[in-house]
Amino acid sequence: MNIDNVDYTTKIPNNVNLAEDRQVLRALESWHPGYIDWWMDMGPEGFQDALVYLRTAVSVDPKGWAKFDYVKMPDYRWGILLAPREDNRKIPFGRHYGEPAWQEVPGEYRAMLRRLVVIQGDTEPASVEQQRHLGRTAPSLYDMRNVFQVNVEEGRHLWAMVYILQKYFGRDGREEAAELLQRRSGSADKPRMLGAFNEATPDWLSFHMFTFFTDRDGKMQLESLAQSGFDPLSRTCRFMLTEEAHHMFVGETGVGRTIQRTCEAMKAAGIEDPGAVEKIRALGVIDLPTIQKKLNLHYTLSLDLFGSEVSTNAANTFTAGLKGRFQEIKIEDDHRLENAVYPVLKLVDGEIKRIDEPALTAINMRLRDDYTADCQRGLDRWNKIIDRTGVTFKLELPHVGFHRQIGEFKNVKISPTGKLLDETAWNRGKNAWLPSADDGDYIASLMQRVVEPGQFASWIAPPRVGIDNKPGDFEYVKIAA
């Protein structure tokens, strides 16, 4: 079978010859009903019968890997898709650097590898659960379609990790796969494994910030796993990155369109001061200081997903050859890091300083630095939108020590500009730095569903181009009566 093409003759579309792997096919088919039950229970609420103009992967050839058509989401063809295998691929880092990549799980790293797969797998259904109510308040059919596309692809990414568990981890893998359908985002009893995936996504600005910041963390994690010496995981993540790019596009353009609409409304009303919040809100748009506050919140929640800046776990997975650095093969060093150092921000004697730590234990810090640089490029594009309209305002990433729950700064109060604060100063400033209940209530008041083709809510600008080059009034979602 040609790896580039996807076999749709089995219940589970795939390019891994499932038809000849009867044991794994049976395991996945027995998992399938539970997955559909989870999707019906926790997927997009109220839209399971809607016809949605979705893309479905039909190939892993980057030139033409997806086709678009109307489909009901429960009928979406979730599948198992791996990027093409590289002949003679070598492990690109760690103590096994230069050895042939593993096609089977290396026994000594079994538990470590399984945990990496489970944590990645757990994030995928979590975001679907967080976003399940958004269809009710979609600002347009275009945006509604986008959240549903993100949702079905997060579902497919769950399938990707479950395939790895079912095929390579036996009974343990089957038990872990079942558990992935039992946890629930925000549950008091069985929450999702990572904090940001138990937060609510109450409105569309939150969703767009989430897909910009938190899916970008997903990109960094997938890039690191795509370097893995365990070749099936590497190939799985390489194809997942193709889909993840759209999720970040949805986030970046969603926030960008919100900014554009706000600036246009300010200009039309003759409002020069971005801080004139009440006047700007009277126009039915989201003021720029509130967008900055939402940015602060989502960026800091996403920073926590990288774990502690100094981590023996990260060192161990790197040394084992399981999880590399961002774009590992492009880095010019020995890829073993036994004697290298990397600067880490720490609080030392009441001052924030950069301290050289062993590069092996600072793997998370390096990945987070790469993430911050990637986020900044997105902010630069948002600021160009503001500049073009002539409004004087600049969005900025807060200091990495601000509002942290994990790592070096979890018990420290720091302002967005990096100033150390006492409790009183923090409490005095926090409503200017993070969204308040009033901010949330105002944003919620704007969340009115718009379902006429080509129409958009007051607070967001139309996109420059449609999905699949469709015209502006295309009916992206046909809502069931």
C-alpha positions in Angstrom: 0.0 0.0 0.0 1.3 3.5 -0.9 2.0 5.3 2.4 0.9 8.6 0.8 -2.7 7.4 0.3 -5.2 6.5 3.0 -7.1 3.2 3.0 -10.8 4.0 3.6 -12.0 0.3 3.2 -11.8 -0.4 6.9 -13.9 1.3 9.6 -10.8 3.2 10.7 -9.1 4.9 7.7 -5.3 4.5 7.8 -2.1 4.3 6.0 -0.5 1.7 8.3 -1.9 -1.5 6.7 -4.4 -2.1 9.5 -6.2 -4.6 7.3 -3.1 -6.9 7.7 -2.7 -6.1 11.4 -5.8 -7.8 12.6 -5.0 -7.7 16.4 -4.5 -3.9 16.4 -7.5 -3.4 14.0 -9.7 -5.4 16.4 -8.4 -3.4 19.4 -9.1 -0.1 17.7 -12.6 -1.3 16.5 -13.5 -2.3 20.0 -12.3 1.2 21.3 -14.3 3.0 18.5 -17.8 2.8 20.1 -16.5 4.3 23.4 -14.9 7.1 21.4 -18.2 7.8 19.6 -20.0 7.8 23.0 -17.5 10.3 24.3 -17.8 12.5 21.2 -21.6 12.5 21.5 -21.4 13.2 25.2 -18.5 15.8 25.2 -18.2 17.0 21.6 -19.8 20.1 20.1 -23.1 20.5 21.9 -26.2 20.9 19.8 -24.5 20.4 16.4 -24.1 16.7 16.0 -26.7 16.7 13.2 -25.3 19.8 11.4 -23.6 19.4 8.0 -20.2 21.0 8.3 -17.8 21.8 5.5 -14.8 20.0 6.8 -11.4 18.9 5.5 -10.5 15.2 5.8 -7.0 13.8 5.3 -6.8 11.6 2.2 -3.0 11.5 1.9 0.1 12.4 3.7 1.6 14.1 0.6 1.9 17.8 1.6 0.8 18.9 -1.9 -2.7 17.5 -1.7 -3.3 15.8 1.6 -6.9 16.9 2.3 -10.3 17.1 0.6 -13.3 19.3 1.7 -16.9 18.3 1.9 -20.0 18.5 4.0 -20.1 15.8 6.8 -21.9 15.3 10.0 -19.3 15.4 12.7 -20.1 12.0 14.3 -19.6 10.5 10.8 -16.2 12.1 10.3 -13.6 9.6 9.2 -11.1 9.7 12.0 -8.0 7.7 11.0 -4.5 6.6 11.7 -2.0 8.6 9.6 1.8 8.5 9.8 4.2 10.5 7.8 6.3 8.5 5.3 9.1 6.4 6.8 12.6 7.7 6.2 15.0 5.0 5.1 17.9 4.4 7.4 16.7 7.1 9.9 19.1 7.5 12.8 18.3 8.6 16.4 19.2 12.4 16.3 20.2 13.0 20.0 20.9 11.6 23.4 23.1 8.6 24.4 21.9 6.6 21.4 22.8 9.4 18.9 23.6 8.0 15.5 22.1 4.5 16.2 19.2 3.2 13.9 15.8 4.6 15.0 13.7 2.1 16.9 10.7 0.5 15.2 9.7 -1.2 18.4 9.5 0.2 22.0 12.9 -0.1 23.6 12.3 -2.1 26.8 14.4 0.0 29.1 12.4 3.1 28.2 8.9 1.6 28.0 7.3 3.4 31.0 8.9 6.7 30.1 7.7 6.5 26.5 4.2 5.4 27.5 3.8 8.4 29.8 4.9 10.8 27.0 2.3 9.3 24.7 -0.4 9.4 27.4 0.2 13.0 28.3 0.1 14.1 24.7 -3.0 12.0 24.1 -4.8 13.5 27.1 -4.5 17.0 25.8 -6.4 16.2 22.6 -9.9 15.3 23.9 -9.5 17.9 26.7 -9.6 20.8 24.3 -12.7 19.4 22.6 -14.4 19.3 26.0 -13.3 22.8 26.8 -14.7 24.1 23.5 -18.0 22.1 23.3 -20.3 25.1 24.0 -18.8 27.5 21.5 -21.1 26.7 18.6 -24.0 28.4 20.5 -22.2 31.8 20.4 -20.3 31.6 17.1 -19.8 35.0 15.5 -20.3 33.6 12.0 -20.7 30.4 10.1 -17.1 30.7 9.0 -15.9 30.8 12.7 -18.3 28.0 13.7 -16.9 25.8 11.0 -13.4 26.6 12.2 -14.0 25.5 15.8 -15.6 22.3 14.5 -12.6 21.6 12.2 -10.2 22.1 15.2 -12.4 19.8 17.2 -12.5 16.9 14.8 -8.7 17.2 14.2 -8.1 17.1 18.0 -10.2 14.0 17.9 -8.0 12.5 15.2 -4.9 13.4 17.2 -6.4 11.4 20.1 -6.7 8.5 17.6 -3.1 8.9 16.7 -1.9 8.5 20.2 -4.3 5.6 20.9 -2.9 3.8 17.9 0.6 4.0 19.4 -0.7 2.8 22.7 -2.8 -0.1 21.2 -0.1 -1.3 18.8 3.1 -1.0 20.9 2.1 -1.2 24.6 -0.2 -4.3 24.8 -2.5 -4.5 27.8 -1.0 -1.5 29.4 -1.7 0.5 26.2 -5.3 -0.7 26.0 -5.9 0.3 29.7 -4.4 3.8 29.0 -6.5 4.2 25.9 -9.7 3.4 27.9 -8.6 5.9 30.6 -8.3 8.7 27.9 -12.0 8.5 27.4 -12.8 8.6 31.2 -11.1 11.8 32.2 -12.9 15.1 31.7 -11.7 18.7 31.5 -12.4 20.5 34.7 -13.7 17.4 36.5 -13.2 17.4 40.3 -12.9 13.6 40.3 -11.0 12.8 37.1 -9.5 15.9 35.6 -7.3 16.1 32.6 -3.6 15.7 33.4 -2.3 19.3 32.6 -3.7 22.4 34.3 -4.4 24.6 31.2 -6.6 21.8 29.9 -8.9 22.0 32.9 -9.6 25.8 32.4 -12.9 26.9 31.0 -13.1 28.4 27.4 -16.1 30.6 28.1 -16.0 32.8 25.0 -14.6 33.2 21.5 -11.8 35.5 22.4 -10.7 32.8 24.9 -10.9 30.2 22.2 -8.8 32.3 19.8 -6.2 33.0 22.5 -6.2 29.3 23.4 -5.6 28.2 19.8 -2.8 30.8 19.4 -1.0 30.2 22.7 -1.9 26.7 23.9 -2.0 25.0 20.5 1.4 26.7 19.9 2.7 24.8 23.0 1.2 21.8 21.3 3.3 22.6 18.2 6.5 22.8 20.3 5.7 19.5 22.1 4.9 17.7 18.8 8.1 19.1 17.2 10.1 17.7 20.1 8.3 14.3 19.9 8.8 14.4 16.1 12.5 14.2 16.8 12.0 11.0 18.8 14.2 7.9 18.3 11.0 5.8 18.5 10.2 6.1 14.8 6.4 5.4 14.9 6.0 8.3 17.3 8.1 10.6 15.2 6.1 9.8 12.1 2.8 10.2 13.9 3.8 13.7 15.2 5.2 14.8 11.9 1.8 14.4 10.3 0.0 15.9 13.4 2.0 19.1 12.9 0.4 19.5 9.4 -3.0 19.7 11.0 -1.9 21.7 14.1 -0.8 24.6 11.8 -4.5 25.3 11.0 -5.4 25.5 14.7 -2.8 28.2 15.2 -4.0 30.0 12.0 -7.5 30.0 13.5 -6.2 31.5 16.7 -3.9 34.1 15.2 -6.4 35.3 12.6 -9.2 35.2 15.1 -7.4 37.6 17.5 -6.2 39.6 14.5 -9.7 40.1 13.2 -10.9 41.1 16.7 -8.1 43.7 16.9 -8.9 45.0 13.4 -12.6 45.4 14.1 -11.8 47.3 17.4 -9.4 49.7 15.7 -11.7 50.3 12.8 -14.6 51.1 15.2 -12.4 53.5 17.2 -11.3 55.3 14.1 -14.9 55.6 12.8 -16.0 57.0 16.1 -13.1 59.4 16.4 -11.8 57.8 19.6 -8.0 58.2 19.8 -7.4 56.9 23.3 -7.3 53.1 23.6 -7.8 53.5 27.3 -11.2 55.0 26.9 -12.7 51.6 27.7 -16.3 52.5 28.3 -16.6 54.6 25.1 -15.0 51.8 23.1 -17.2 49.1 24.6 -20.2 51.2 23.7 -19.3 50.5 20.1 -19.9 46.8 20.6 -16.2 45.8 20.3 -13.5 44.5 22.7 -11.1 47.2 23.9 -7.4 46.7 23.3 -6.4 46.8 27.1 -8.8 43.8 27.7 -7.3 42.0 24.7 -3.9 42.5 26.4 -5.2 41.1 29.7 -6.6 38.0 27.9 -3.2 37.6 26.2 -1.4 37.8 29.6 -3.7 35.1 31.0 -3.4 32.6 28.1 0.3 33.1 27.6 1.1 32.4 31.3 -1.2 29.4 31.4 0.6 28.0 28.4 4.1 28.7 29.8 3.1 26.4 32.7 2.6 23.5 30.3 6.4 23.4 29.7 6.9 22.3 33.3 9.8 23.3 35.5 12.6 25.2 33.9 15.1 22.8 35.4 13.9 19.2 35.1 15.5 15.8 35.5 12.6 14.3 33.7 13.2 16.4 30.6 16.9 15.4 30.9 16.1 11.8 31.1 13.7 11.7 28.1 16.4 13.6 26.1 19.2 11.3 27.1 17.1 8.3 26.3 16.5 9.6 22.8 12.7 9.9 23.3 12.0 13.6 23.1 14.3 16.1 21.6 14.5 19.9 21.3 12.7 22.1 18.9 14.0 21.3 15.4 16.8 19.2 16.9 18.5 18.3 13.7 19.0 22.0 12.8 20.9 22.7 16.0 24.7 22.8 15.7 26.1 21.0 18.7 26.9 17.5 19.8 23.2 16.5 20.5 24.3 14.8 23.7 24.7 17.9 25.9 26.8 16.1 28.5 29.0 19.2 29.2 26.9 22.0 27.8 25.1 24.8 29.8 22.0 26.9 29.1 21.0 30.1 30.8 17.9 29.8 33.1 16.0 32.7 34.7 15.9 32.3 38.5 15.2 34.4 41.6 18.5 34.8 43.5 18.8 36.9 46.6 15.7 38.9 45.7 16.8 39.5 42.1 15.8 37.9 38.8 19.0 36.6 37.2 20.1 34.3 34.4 22.1 31.4 35.8 23.9 28.9 33.7 22.5 25.4 34.3 23.5 22.1 32.7 21.8 22.1 29.3 20.4 18.6 29.9 18.3 19.7 32.8 17.4 23.0 31.1 15.7 21.3 28.1 12.3 22.7 29.1 13.7 26.2 29.4 15.2 26.1 25.9 11.9 24.8 24.5 10.0 27.6 26.3 12.4 30.2 24.9 11.8 28.9 21.4 8.0 29.1 22.2 8.3 32.7 23.4 10.1 33.7 20.3 7.4 32.1 18.1 4.7 33.8 20.1 6.5 37.2 19.7 6.4 36.8 15.9 2.6 36.4 16.1 2.4 39.5 18.3 4.4 41.5 15.8 1.8 40.6 13.2 -1.0 41.7 15.5 0.8 45.0 16.2 1.1 45.6 12.4 -2.7 45.5 12.2 -2.9 48.1 14.9 -0.2 50.3 13.2 -2.0 50.1 9.9 -5.2 51.6 11.4 -3.3 54.4 13.0 -4.2 53.6 16.6 -1.4 54.1 19.1 -1.2 50.9 21.2 1.2 48.0 21.3 0.5 44.4 22.6 3.3 42.9 24.6 4.2 39.5 26.1 4.4 39.8 29.9 7.5 38.8 31.7 7.9 35.0 32.0 7.7 35.2 35.8 4.3 36.9 35.8 1.3 34.9 37.0 3.0 31.5 37.2 1.8 28.3 38.9 4.7 26.0 38.0 8.5 26.4 38.0 10.9 29.0 39.4 8.3 31.7 39.8 5.3 29.8 41.1 5.4 31.4 44.6 6.6 34.8 43.5 4.6 37.9 42.7 5.9 39.7 39.5 4.4 42.4 37.4 4.1 42.0 33.6 7.2 44.2 33.2 9.2 41.9 35.5 9.1 43.9 38.8 9.1 42.0 42.0 6.0 42.8 44.1 4.6 42.3 47.6 1.1 41.0 48.1 -0.4 44.4 48.4 1.1 45.7 45.2 0.0 42.5 43.4 -3.6 42.9 44.6 -3.6 46.5 43.6 -2.5 45.8 40.1 -3.9 42.4 39.1 -7.2 43.7 37.7 -5.2 45.9 35.3 -3.1 42.9 34.2 -5.6 39.9 34.2 -9.2 39.7 33.1 -11.6 40.7 35.8 -15.2 39.3 36.3 -16.5 42.5 34.8 -14.3 42.0 31.7 -15.6 38.4 31.4 -19.2 39.6 31.7 -18.7 42.3 29.0 -17.1 39.8 26.6 -19.9 37.3 27.3 -22.5 40.0 26.5 -21.1 40.3 23.0 -21.3 36.5 22.3 -24.4 36.5 20.2 -24.6 33.7 17.6 -24.7 34.9 14.0 -25.7 32.2 11.5 -26.7 34.1 8.3 -24.1 33.3 5.6 -21.6 36.1 5.1 -22.7 37.9 8.3 -20.4 38.6 11.3 -20.8 39.6 14.9 -20.2 43.3 15.8 -16.8 42.6 17.5 -14.9 40.7 14.8 -13.9 41.5 11.2 -14.5 39.1 8.3 -11.6 37.1 7.1 -9.6 38.2 4.1 -10.2 34.9 2.3 -12.6 32.0 2.8 -11.8 28.4 3.7 -11.0 26.4 0.5 -11.3 29.8 -1.4 -15.0 29.9 -0.8 -16.9 33.2 -1.3 -17.8 35.4 1.6 -21.4 34.2 1.8 -20.6 30.5 1.7 -22.8 28.4 4.0 -20.0 26.6 5.9 -22.4 25.0 8.4 -25.9 23.8 7.5 -27.6 23.7 10.8 -30.2 21.0 11.3 -33.7 22.3 11.9 
